[in-house]
Amino acid sequence: MILQPPHENADARGPRTVGQLIAQLQDHDPDLPVFLAINPYWPFTHHIGTILRHDGPHGATAYIAEAGQHSYLPLEVRSQLGWTP
């Protein structure tokens, strides 16, 4: 089950804002574990690492780092993401 589709104004492949990410997560149990699903060709779950702000020449950007592999991405999740072979 997809917990929350992308924000209506966010391109599925484009950048999201911090506010859009918060809106996608706010209705879920705050104790629910969160992992990153990174690559459809190597379908693993990854831990979320450091989250930081960088003030660059084009303005500020937030970055979410990956902090190591956790486990295989379940087949059902792969299918829901459209990552089936």
C-alpha positions as CSV (number, residue, x, y, z in Angstrom):
1,M,0.0,0.0,0.0
2,I,1.4,3.4,-0.9
3,L,1.1,5.5,2.2
4,Q,0.8,8.8,0.5
5,P,1.1,9.7,-3.2
6,P,3.4,12.5,-4.2
7,H,2.2,16.0,-3.3
8,E,-0.2,17.2,-6.0
9,N,2.2,19.9,-7.1
10,A,5.3,17.8,-7.1
11,D,6.6,16.0,-10.1
12,A,7.3,12.4,-9.1
13,R,10.9,12.8,-10.4
14,G,11.4,16.4,-9.4
15,P,12.4,18.0,-6.2
16,R,10.1,18.1,-3.2
17,T,10.2,20.7,-0.5
18,V,10.6,20.0,3.2
19,G,6.9,21.0,3.6
20,Q,5.8,18.5,0.9
21,L,7.8,15.8,2.6
22,I,6.3,16.6,6.0
23,A,2.8,16.7,4.5
24,Q,3.3,13.2,3.0
25,L,4.4,11.8,6.4
26,Q,2.3,13.7,8.9
27,D,-0.7,11.4,9.0
28,H,1.4,8.3,9.8
29,D,2.3,6.8,13.1
30,P,5.4,8.7,14.2
31,D,6.9,5.4,15.5
32,L,6.7,3.8,12.0
33,P,10.2,2.9,10.7
34,V,11.3,4.8,7.6
35,F,13.7,3.5,5.0
36,L,14.9,4.6,1.6
37,A,14.2,2.5,-1.5
38,I,17.0,3.6,-3.7
39,N,17.5,1.7,-6.9
40,P,15.1,-0.6,-8.9
41,Y,18.0,-2.6,-10.3
42,W,19.4,-3.3,-6.8
43,P,16.2,-3.4,-4.7
44,F,17.3,-2.9,-1.1
45,T,16.1,-0.8,1.8
46,H,18.6,1.7,3.2
47,H,18.8,3.5,6.5
48,I,18.3,7.3,6.6
49,G,21.4,9.1,7.7
50,T,22.3,12.7,8.3
51,I,19.9,15.4,7.2
52,L,21.5,18.7,6.5
53,R,21.0,22.1,4.9
54,H,23.4,23.5,2.4
55,D,23.4,27.1,1.4
56,G,24.6,27.1,-2.2
57,P,24.9,29.7,-5.0
58,H,21.3,29.0,-6.0
59,G,19.8,29.0,-2.5
60,A,19.4,26.6,0.3
61,T,18.7,22.9,-0.2
62,A,18.0,20.1,2.3
63,Y,19.8,16.8,1.8
64,I,18.9,13.4,3.2
65,A,21.9,11.0,3.3
66,E,21.8,7.3,3.0
67,A,23.4,5.5,5.9
68,G,23.9,1.9,4.9
69,Q,21.9,-1.0,3.5
70,H,19.2,-2.6,5.7
71,S,17.6,-5.4,3.9
72,Y,16.0,-6.6,0.6
73,L,13.1,-4.4,-0.6
74,P,9.9,-6.6,-0.3
75,L,8.5,-7.8,-3.6
76,E,5.2,-6.2,-2.9
77,V,6.9,-2.8,-2.3
78,R,8.8,-3.2,-5.6
79,S,5.6,-3.9,-7.4
80,Q,3.8,-0.9,-5.8
81,L,6.7,1.3,-6.9
82,G,6.6,-0.1,-10.4
83,W,10.0,-1.7,-10.0
84,T,9.1,-5.2,-11.1
85,P,11.4,-6.8,-13.7
